[in-house]
Amino acid sequence: MKRKLSNVGCAVLAMLAMLALPSAVATTHAQTNYLLGPQDVVNITVLGEEDLSRKYTIEQDGTFTFPLIGRVTARGLTLRALEQELKTKLVAGFLKNPQITVAVDAYQSQRIMVWGQVNQPGEYQLSGDMTLLSALAKAGSVTANAGREAVIVRGRKTSTGGNGNAGEPEILRIDLNDLQAGNMSLNVALLDGDTINVPKAQSVFVSGHVKTPGAYAVEERMTVLQVLSLAGGLSERGSDRRITIMRTVDGKQKELKGVKLTGVVEPGDTVIVGQRIF
């Protein structure tokens, strides 16, 4: 069976190519707001202090050992907060007004999952600048069978009752067509534990006297004429007055004869174009 790359798939591929290199400003901003965790590797620079300036790995308990001051808790801190913590400890008897910068060298502590109609589904490390599009790029982009929607399932919200109990997971539905059209507010920043699912596109099968028979992704309220256009139109011997749709209704196959071009198709339909009599 032939598979056609859906409009959504083409659009997302094009957008991923345009956004493959995020701007330095966006990356720096995301790094600054990243919350550190176990196994993250940070690059700490203390101006004029080469012995203190190097890479440090945060251990499973959320701490790491820093010269002069010993154990430092980094879990849950932003880069700027860690800089201030180190500065406060070093000022207390070791250095006068130290100039400290902290950057993430390797993101290890936070992860996301990408499933569904992507080429490389699986678990990925969450980097500080990761958005929906960059996650799809890491997963090898969407497949030819991808639908127009990406669903992000986010960790459970705290209930509003004030007892701190977890509520229902937050579910974000992103229209990939709107995102491709330029609505960059839909290119949401991802959080630790997010799961992204790209469902399979709903499709119909077109056969008979058309130029390119095969399966085609369809959208809501798509007409027979629109589907036939996806299949390249009628062949020289095809008749627009001899169109039949095979449709499953309540588990039983139903044959709809004499379907008009303005008729609406449904996912799972098979559209058959008959031959002209004359």
C-alpha positions as CSV (number, residue, x, y, z in Angstrom):
1,M,0.0,0.0,0.0
2,K,1.4,3.4,-0.9
3,R,1.8,6.0,1.8
4,K,1.7,9.7,1.1
5,L,3.5,12.2,3.3
6,S,0.7,14.2,4.9
7,N,0.5,18.0,4.6
8,V,1.2,18.1,8.3
9,G,4.3,15.9,7.9
10,C,5.7,18.1,5.2
11,A,5.0,21.3,7.2
12,V,6.6,20.0,10.3
13,L,9.7,18.8,8.4
14,A,10.1,22.2,6.9
15,M,9.7,24.0,10.2
16,L,12.1,21.7,11.9
17,A,14.7,22.5,9.3
18,M,14.2,26.3,9.8
19,L,14.4,25.9,13.6
20,A,17.3,23.4,13.8
21,L,19.6,26.1,15.2
22,P,17.9,27.9,18.1
23,S,19.1,31.5,18.7
24,A,21.8,32.1,21.3
25,V,19.5,34.4,23.2
26,A,16.8,31.7,23.5
27,T,19.4,29.1,24.6
28,T,20.9,31.3,27.2
29,H,17.6,32.3,28.6
30,A,16.5,28.6,28.8
31,Q,19.8,27.6,30.5
32,T,19.4,30.3,33.1
33,N,16.0,29.0,34.1
34,Y,16.9,25.3,34.1
35,L,16.6,23.6,37.4
36,L,19.6,21.5,38.2
37,G,19.4,17.8,39.3
38,P,21.4,14.6,39.9
39,Q,23.9,13.7,37.2
40,D,23.9,17.1,35.5
41,V,27.4,18.3,34.7
42,V,28.1,22.0,35.4
43,N,31.0,24.1,34.2
44,I,32.0,26.5,37.0
45,T,34.4,29.4,36.4
46,V,35.8,31.5,39.1
47,L,37.6,34.5,37.6
48,G,41.3,34.4,38.3
49,E,41.1,31.0,40.2
50,E,42.1,28.2,37.8
51,D,42.2,25.6,40.6
52,L,38.5,26.2,41.2
53,S,37.4,26.5,37.6
54,R,36.4,23.2,36.1
55,K,33.5,20.8,35.5
56,Y,31.6,19.3,38.4
57,T,29.0,16.4,38.4
58,I,26.0,16.7,40.7
59,E,25.7,13.4,42.6
60,Q,22.5,11.4,43.3
61,D,21.9,13.2,46.5
62,G,21.8,16.5,44.6
63,T,25.2,17.8,45.9
64,F,28.7,18.1,44.7
65,T,32.1,18.8,46.4
66,F,33.6,22.2,45.7
67,P,37.2,23.1,46.8
68,L,37.5,25.2,50.0
69,I,33.8,25.0,51.0
70,G,33.0,21.3,50.7
71,R,29.6,19.9,49.9
72,V,27.2,22.3,48.0
73,T,23.5,21.5,47.3
74,A,22.6,22.1,43.7
75,R,19.4,20.1,43.3
76,G,16.5,22.4,42.4
77,L,18.7,25.5,41.9
78,T,18.9,27.6,38.8
79,L,22.3,28.5,37.4
80,R,22.1,32.1,38.9
81,A,21.0,30.7,42.2
82,L,24.0,28.3,42.3
83,E,26.3,31.2,41.4
84,Q,25.0,33.2,44.4
85,E,25.3,30.2,46.7
86,L,28.9,29.6,45.8
87,K,29.7,33.3,46.1
88,T,28.2,33.5,49.5
89,K,30.2,30.6,50.8
90,L,33.5,31.7,49.2
91,V,33.1,35.3,50.6
92,A,32.8,33.8,54.1
93,G,36.5,33.6,54.7
94,F,38.1,32.5,51.4
95,L,37.8,35.0,48.6
96,K,36.9,38.7,48.4
97,N,34.1,39.5,45.9
98,P,34.6,36.4,43.6
99,Q,33.3,36.6,40.1
100,I,31.5,33.3,39.3
101,T,29.8,31.9,36.3
102,V,28.0,28.6,36.0
103,A,26.9,26.9,32.8
104,V,25.4,23.5,32.1
105,D,27.9,21.2,30.3
106,A,25.7,18.1,30.1
107,Y,22.0,17.7,30.9
108,Q,21.4,14.4,32.5
109,S,18.8,14.7,35.3
110,Q,15.6,15.5,33.4
111,R,14.0,13.5,30.7
112,I,11.0,13.5,28.4
113,M,9.3,10.8,26.3
114,V,8.3,11.0,22.6
115,W,6.0,8.4,21.2
116,G,3.6,7.8,18.3
117,Q,4.2,8.8,14.7
118,V,7.9,9.8,14.9
119,N,10.8,8.1,13.4
120,Q,12.8,7.5,16.6
121,P,10.4,7.2,19.5
122,G,11.9,6.9,23.0
123,E,13.2,8.7,26.0
124,Y,15.3,11.8,25.6
125,Q,17.3,14.0,27.9
126,L,15.6,17.4,28.5
127,S,18.0,20.2,27.7
128,G,17.5,23.7,28.8
129,D,16.3,25.0,25.4
130,M,14.1,22.1,24.5
131,T,10.7,23.0,22.9
132,L,8.1,20.8,21.2
133,L,9.8,21.3,17.8
134,S,13.3,20.6,19.0
135,A,12.0,17.4,20.7
136,L,10.4,16.3,17.5
137,A,13.7,16.9,15.7
138,K,15.5,14.8,18.3
139,A,13.0,12.0,17.6
140,G,13.8,12.1,13.9
141,S,10.8,14.2,13.0
142,V,7.2,13.0,12.3
143,T,6.5,10.1,10.0
144,A,4.4,10.1,6.8
145,N,1.5,8.9,8.8
146,A,1.5,11.6,11.4
147,G,-1.8,13.5,12.2
148,R,-2.2,17.2,12.6
149,E,-2.0,17.1,16.4
150,A,0.7,16.6,19.0
151,V,-0.5,15.7,22.6
152,I,1.7,16.7,25.5
153,V,0.9,14.9,28.8
154,R,2.4,16.8,31.7
155,G,2.9,15.8,35.4
156,R,-0.1,15.9,37.7
157,K,-1.2,19.3,38.9
158,T,-1.7,19.9,42.6
159,S,-5.3,19.9,43.6
160,T,-7.0,23.2,44.4
161,G,-8.2,21.9,47.8
162,G,-4.9,23.0,49.4
163,N,-4.1,19.5,50.7
164,G,-1.1,19.1,48.3
165,N,-2.5,16.0,46.7
166,A,-1.8,15.4,43.1
167,G,-4.7,16.2,40.7
168,E,-5.2,15.2,37.1
169,P,-2.4,15.3,34.6
170,E,-2.3,18.4,32.4
171,I,-2.9,17.7,28.7
172,L,-1.8,20.1,26.0
173,R,-3.1,19.6,22.5
174,I,-1.0,21.3,19.9
175,D,-2.3,21.8,16.3
176,L,0.8,21.2,14.1
177,N,-0.9,23.0,11.2
178,D,-1.3,26.2,13.2
179,L,2.3,25.9,14.4
180,Q,3.5,25.5,10.9
181,A,1.5,28.6,9.9
182,G,3.6,30.7,12.3
183,N,1.8,30.5,15.6
184,M,5.0,30.1,17.6
185,S,3.2,30.4,20.9
186,L,2.3,26.7,20.3
187,N,6.0,25.8,20.3
188,V,5.8,25.3,24.0
189,A,8.8,24.8,26.3
190,L,9.0,21.3,27.7
191,L,9.2,20.3,31.3
192,D,10.8,17.3,33.1
193,G,8.6,14.2,32.7
194,D,6.6,15.5,29.7
195,T,5.3,12.8,27.4
196,I,4.7,13.8,23.7
197,N,2.5,11.6,21.6
198,V,1.9,12.2,17.9
199,P,-1.2,10.2,16.9
200,K,-1.6,8.6,13.5
201,A,-3.4,10.6,10.9
202,Q,-6.9,9.5,10.0
203,S,-6.9,8.2,6.4
204,V,-9.0,7.0,3.5
205,F,-8.0,4.7,0.7
206,V,-8.6,5.7,-2.9
207,S,-8.7,3.1,-5.7
208,G,-10.1,2.5,-9.1
209,H,-9.7,4.9,-12.0
210,V,-7.6,7.7,-10.4
211,K,-4.0,8.7,-11.3
212,T,-2.4,7.7,-8.0
213,P,-4.3,5.2,-5.9
214,G,-3.3,4.8,-2.3
215,A,-4.0,5.9,1.3
216,Y,-4.3,9.6,2.1
217,A,-4.5,11.5,5.3
218,V,-7.8,13.3,5.7
219,E,-9.1,16.1,7.9
220,E,-12.5,16.8,9.3
221,R,-15.3,17.4,6.7
222,M,-13.1,16.7,3.8
223,T,-15.1,16.0,0.6
224,V,-14.8,13.4,-2.1
225,L,-13.5,16.0,-4.5
226,Q,-10.7,17.0,-2.1
227,V,-9.7,13.4,-1.6
228,L,-9.6,12.7,-5.4
229,S,-7.4,15.8,-5.8
230,L,-4.9,14.2,-3.4
231,A,-4.9,11.1,-5.6
232,G,-4.0,13.2,-8.6
233,G,-7.6,13.4,-10.0
234,L,-9.4,11.0,-12.2
235,S,-7.6,9.0,-14.9
236,E,-8.7,9.3,-18.5
237,R,-11.2,6.5,-18.0
238,G,-12.5,7.6,-14.6
239,S,-16.1,8.8,-14.1
240,D,-17.1,11.3,-11.5
241,R,-20.6,9.8,-11.7
242,R,-19.6,6.3,-10.8
243,I,-18.1,6.8,-7.3
244,T,-18.6,4.2,-4.6
245,I,-17.6,4.4,-0.9
246,M,-17.1,1.3,1.2
247,R,-17.7,2.2,4.8
248,T,-17.8,0.2,8.0
249,V,-20.9,1.0,10.1
250,D,-21.5,-0.8,13.4
251,G,-18.9,-3.4,12.5
252,K,-20.5,-4.2,9.1
253,Q,-19.3,-3.2,5.6
254,K,-21.7,-0.9,3.8
255,E,-21.6,0.1,0.1
256,L,-22.6,3.6,-0.8
257,K,-23.2,4.0,-4.5
258,G,-23.6,7.1,-6.6
259,V,-21.6,9.3,-4.2
260,K,-21.4,12.9,-5.3
261,L,-18.2,15.0,-5.3
262,T,-19.5,17.1,-2.6
263,G,-20.1,14.1,-0.3
264,V,-18.1,14.0,2.9
265,V,-15.7,11.2,3.5
266,E,-15.0,9.5,6.9
267,P,-11.8,8.0,8.3
268,G,-11.5,4.4,7.2
269,D,-13.5,4.9,4.0
270,T,-12.5,3.3,0.7
271,V,-13.3,5.5,-2.3
272,I,-13.7,3.6,-5.5
273,V,-13.9,5.4,-8.8
274,G,-15.6,3.5,-11.6
275,Q,-14.9,3.5,-15.3
276,R,-16.7,5.7,-17.8
277,I,-19.2,3.8,-19.9
278,F,-18.5,5.9,-23.0
